[in-house]
Amino acid sequence: MAIMPLPPDVGAAIANYLQDGRPRSDSRSLILLAVAPYAGFKGAPAVQTVARKAIRHAGITGLHAFCHSLATGLLRSGAPLTEIGQLLRHEQPDTTRIYAKVDIGNLHTLSQTWLGGAQ
């Protein structure tokens, strides 16, 4: 099991869920099933199933596409490659570089015009 830091906005969302959104239940699980009887998930495979359905619903096909999309979005948001690699649980920085492709379109805005007007 990996222990990851909890960003403040995620902590606030969890607190809000516990106060206002979580159905009443005797379960000590944080996240409950959306239908009665409100109970916790039955282990990691159930959580993985929910995650896979959400990924498919978002139109992302396959884990590689999901990791690529996540890493690229984080890179565009300014996250350093080391943090992206930790989140994706990569042991080697080169592995993270595969997923976090550089946005060529945005690089063009940084380039200077060459003599003759071509970029």
C-alpha positions in Angstrom: 0.0 0.0 0.0 1.3 3.5 -0.9 0.8 6.4 1.4 0.2 9.6 -0.5 -0.2 13.2 0.7 -3.7 14.5 0.9 -4.1 17.9 -0.9 -6.1 20.5 1.1 -8.9 20.7 -1.4 -9.3 16.9 -1.3 -9.4 17.0 2.5 -12.0 19.7 2.4 -14.1 17.7 -0.2 -13.9 14.6 2.1 -15.0 16.7 5.2 -17.9 18.1 3.2 -19.0 14.6 2.0 -18.9 13.3 5.6 -20.9 16.3 6.9 -23.4 16.7 4.1 -23.3 13.9 1.5 -22.6 10.6 3.1 -25.7 8.5 3.7 -26.3 7.3 7.3 -24.7 4.0 7.9 -23.0 1.9 10.7 -20.2 1.2 8.3 -16.8 2.7 9.2 -15.8 2.9 5.6 -15.2 6.4 4.3 -16.9 5.9 0.9 -20.1 3.9 0.7 -22.0 2.3 -2.1 -24.6 4.6 -3.6 -27.5 2.3 -3.1 -29.0 0.8 0.1 -27.9 -1.0 2.1 -25.2 1.7 2.4 -22.0 -0.3 3.1 -18.3 0.0 2.2 -16.8 -1.5 -0.9 -15.8 -5.1 -0.6 -12.0 -4.7 -1.2 -9.8 -3.3 -3.9 -11.4 -5.2 -6.9 -14.7 -3.3 -6.3 -12.9 0.0 -6.2 -11.0 -0.9 -9.4 -14.3 -1.7 -11.1 -15.7 1.7 -10.2 -12.5 3.4 -11.5 -12.5 1.5 -14.7 -16.2 2.4 -15.4 -15.4 6.1 -14.7 -12.4 6.0 -17.0 -14.5 4.4 -19.8 -17.3 6.9 -19.2 -14.8 9.7 -19.7 -14.0 8.2 -23.1 -10.5 7.1 -22.1 -9.7 3.6 -23.5 -7.0 1.8 -21.5 -4.8 2.4 -18.6 -2.0 3.7 -20.7 -4.2 6.4 -22.2 -5.5 7.3 -18.7 -1.9 7.7 -17.3 -0.8 9.7 -20.4 -3.8 12.0 -20.0 -3.2 12.4 -16.3 0.5 13.0 -16.6 0.1 15.5 -19.5 -2.6 17.4 -17.6 -0.4 17.6 -14.5 2.6 18.7 -16.5 0.5 21.5 -18.2 -0.6 22.6 -14.7 3.0 23.0 -13.7 3.6 19.8 -11.7 7.3 18.7 -11.8 8.1 15.4 -13.4 9.4 14.0 -10.1 5.9 14.5 -8.5 4.1 13.1 -11.5 6.4 10.0 -11.3 5.6 9.5 -7.7 1.9 9.7 -8.3 2.1 7.2 -11.1 4.5 5.1 -9.0 7.3 5.0 -11.5 10.7 4.0 -10.3 12.6 5.6 -13.2 12.2 9.2 -14.4 12.4 7.9 -18.0 9.2 6.0 -17.5 7.4 9.2 -16.5 8.7 11.0 -19.5 7.0 8.5 -21.7 3.6 9.4 -20.2 4.2 13.1 -19.8 4.5 14.2 -23.4 5.5 17.7 -24.1 2.8 19.9 -25.7 4.3 20.9 -29.0 1.5 23.4 -29.7 2.4 25.4 -26.6 6.1 25.2 -27.4 5.5 27.1 -30.6 4.3 30.0 -28.6 7.7 30.1 -26.9 9.7 30.0 -30.1 11.1 33.1 -31.7 10.5 34.0 -35.3 13.4 33.2 -37.6 14.7 35.6 -40.2 12.3 35.4 -43.1 9.2 35.0 -40.9 9.1 31.3 -40.5 8.9 29.7 -37.1 
